[in-house]
Amino acid sequence: MALSLLLLLAPLASLVAGDCPHLGISAIASDPATWPHALDWTAEVVLDFPMLLDVATPRLAGLRIVSGGRLVFSPLAAAAALTTDFVRIEEGGSLEIGSEDCPFTGRAEVLLTGKRGAYSSEDGEKYIAVHRGGRLEVHGEQRKAWTRLAASLAMGREDREILLQGDVSSWGPGDRLVVASSHTFQENEEVEVVQCEQHTCTVSGRLKFNHFGEEDSGVAMQAEVGLLSRNIVIRGEMEASCYEPNPCDEFSVDTFGGHIIAR
């Protein structure tokens, strides 16, 4: 339960159609000399000017993006990453990872940190909160999200070819796929893409279970195959084990993930 996600995006505003949000920003996160004034990364950060995020930030106590502030992820960076206890986007502020007309093609991550009960606020803990007049835009690569098997898979074998119903040419080497269980919930399995072309993928990863890929009495019973890899990841950092006040009598793992809310 790394992320309980409610993503409500405000209407598009202020961007000229076709413009990419990372263009024309002079303040670069990796070069403090380009900032209009200093920011203290060791305390809660208040961002009131446009900044292009082209590096991984240190662990922040929190980030408030206020009027005039924009945090825009650079698609040209090796990995643009924000690690923080929370993000609060206030009126006139924005956090932007691509746009509708210019989808983000790089690698981006937002990691929300902190333990349950560490602090309290009107937005909760471990969150991205978009307040009235604030703007959150997240537009990743347009890729096939899931499809179904076109033929059954037998357990065993490290490398294999799988046949799929949908066109999966947008899946590429290194992508992680999940093959859904055909029997119980405990039989979902992951494989890694070696190569995909249209309706066929070569994958690596030994399967422990059989996965059905046929119709049964006219009913579609083929197992689903989903793309797990994303070029934009928003997730909550999880502790190694359960801790109070989480329901540790029911779960042995950390159940306090991150969340996104709009107010």
N, C-alpha and C positions, 0 to 999 in steps of 0.2 A: 504494500500500500504506500508506495513511494510518493504518489501524487494524487490527491483528490482534486479533480480539475473541473472548475466551472469557468469557462472562458467566454466572456461577453465583450465584444469589441465595439468601441464607439464608432460612429460613422466616420468615413474618410473626410479629412479636412485639410486645407491649406496646401496640399501637394499638387503641383501641376501635373496633369496626366502625362504619364511616360517618364517622369523624373524618378531617379533612384534616390532614396533618402540619405544615402551615405555620401552623396556628391555635394561639394561646396561647403563642407564643415572644416573650419580652420583649426579648431581645438582638438588635438589628438591625444588620446589617453596615455600613450607611451612617451609623450614628449611634453612634460609640464611647462616648458618654455612657451608653448603655444596657447596655454590657458590664459584667460583674461584675469584670473586671480587664483590663488592657491586653494587646494582642497586638502583636508586632513583625513587621510585614509584610515587613521587609527580610531576615529570617532564616527558617529552617525554623519553621513555625507549628505549635504544639501546641494543639489545640482540646479543652478539657475542660468545655465548657458548651454548651447549645443555642444555635445562632445561625441567624437567618433571613438567607439571602443574597438581597439585593434589588438588588445592583449588580454591576458587573464588578470582580473583584479585581485588584490589581496582579500582576505576574509573581512568583510565589512560588518559593522554592528548594525547597519541599516542604511537605506538609501531613500531620500525624499527628492522627487523630481518636481520642482515647483514651477510657477509661471516663468516662461522663457527658457526653461530647461528641456533639453532633449538628450536622451542617451540612445545613440544609433550604432548598431552593431555593424562592423565592417566585414563585407563578404570577401575581402582581399586578404584578411588576416589568416594565419595558419589555424588559429582557434581563438575566437572572441568569447570570453567567458566572464560572467558576473557571479560572484559568490557573496551572499549577504543573508542576514537574518530576515530581512523583509525589504520590499520595494513599495513605496507609497507614491502614486502618481496623482498629483493634485491639479487643480484647474490651470490650464495653460501649459502643462507639462506633458511629456510623451516619452514612451519607450518604444523603439522601432527596430524590428528585425525584418527587413524587406518591406515591400508594399504590394498592393494588388497589381500594379502595373510593372513592378520590378521585384519579382520573388527573390528571396535570399538564396544564394547559391553556395555560400561558404559553410563553415561549421560554427555553430553557436550553442552555448549552454548557459542556463540560469540555474544555479544551485542554491536552494533555500535551506538555511542552516538553523540550528537551535533545538533545544529540548522543550517539551511541553511544560508549562508552568514557570519558564524562565523570566517572563515578563508578561504584561497585559496591555492591550490597546483596544480601541474600538473595532479594529480590523482583525483581531485575534493575534496569532503568532505564526511565523514561518509562512509568509504570504506575499503575493503581489496584489495590491489593492488599487483599483482604478476609481478615483473619486470623480464626481460630477465635473465635467469640463476637461478631464484628463483623457489621455489617449494611449491605448496599447494596440500595436499592430504587429502581428506575427504571420508572415507569409513565407512558407518554405517551398521546397521543390514540389512540383506536381507529379506524383508518382502513383502507380497502382497500389492501393492499400491492401487488397486481399483478393483472393480468387478461390477456386476449388480444384481438387485433384481431378484429372481426366482419366487416371488409371490408378489402381491400387498400389500401395507400397508395402513390401515385405520387410520385416525386421532384419537387422544385420547389414553388412557391407559398409565400408567407410565412405566410398565415393559412388555416386549413382546419378542417373538422369531421371528427372521427374517430369511428367506430362501434366499440363495445367489447362484449365478451361479458358482463362483470360489471357490477354496479351500482357506479358510481364517483361517486355523489352526495356522498361525503365528500371528494372532491378539489375544491379551490377556486382562485380567482384567484391567480396568482403561483406556484403549485406547479410544480416541475420534474418532468418525466416522461422516462423513457428508453424508446425504442422499439428493441427488440432486432433484431439483424441477421437477415436471412433468407438470407444467403449466407455471408459470412466474418465473423470476429470483429471486423474493423475497420470494420464498417458499423453499429454501434450509434449512435443519435443522440438528442439531447435536444431537447425542446420545452417551452414554457411554457404553462400553462393560462390561458385567458381566462375560461372558464366551463364547468362540467360539470353535466349533469342525467341521472341514472339511467345510461343506456348510451351517452351521447353527450357528447363534449367538443369545445369549440372551442379550438384551440391556435394559438400563434404560433411561428414558427421554420421557416426554409426547409430542407426535407429534401434531402440530397444523393444518397439511394439509395431504391430501391423496397423496400417491406416487404409481405410476403405475408400475406393475411388470409383464406385459404380452406382447405378440406380438400383433400387430394390422395389419391385412391384410398381414401377412408375414413379416412385418417390425419390427425390434427390437426396442421397445419403452420403455423397462424397465429402470427405474431410476438407475443412477450410485450410488454406495456407495464407498466412498473413506476413506482411513486411514489418519487422521490428525496428529496423534501422531508420533513423531520421537525421536530417542535417541540422535540425533545431531540437534541442532537448531542454525541457523545463522539468526539474525534479526536486524532490526533497531529500536532503542528506539523512540517512538512517543510522541509528546507533547499532552496535553489534548485537545487543540483546534488549529485552524489555526492561523498562524502568518505571517506577512510580511517578506520576499517578496514572500511567497507562493501565489497561486491564490485564495485568500480568497473570491473573488467575485463569485467564482464557487463552492468552497468547504468550509464547516465549520470545517473540521478536518485537522489535520496535514497530508500533502501529501509527505513529504520529508523522504523517507526511506533510507536504506543502499544499497550498491551495491558492487559487486565483479567484478574486471576487470583484464585482463592480458595484459601486454605491451611487 
